[in-house]
Amino acid sequence: MVILNKVIKFHPETDWFAWVIFIWFFFLLFHVANIFILKPFFGKEWERVQTEKLMEKHQKKMKQLETKLEKQGAFSTDSSTEELNAK
């Protein structure tokens, strides 16, 4: 903006670049406040959503493992296994 105003002489009668810089700075401060103060990155809502995602992923893996073990015959229902579980 300074180069456009001073070097290229786009409306050189005023220093309009200062207003542009001031407005950009204001929006930058607003953005920083919005991100870091008003809505932090890792808030309670983010933590809840991430925990739910991890729990769903864990449940899915557990079901896959149970299915795999059932196919391999790891869960047999013979009497010796039932006796061990009863003790």
Secondary structure, DSSP 8 states (H G I E B T S, - for coil): -HIIIIIS-SSTTS-THHHHHHHHHHHHHHHHIIIIIIS-TT-HHHHHHHHHHHHHHHHHHHHHHHHHHHHHT-S---HHHHHHHH-
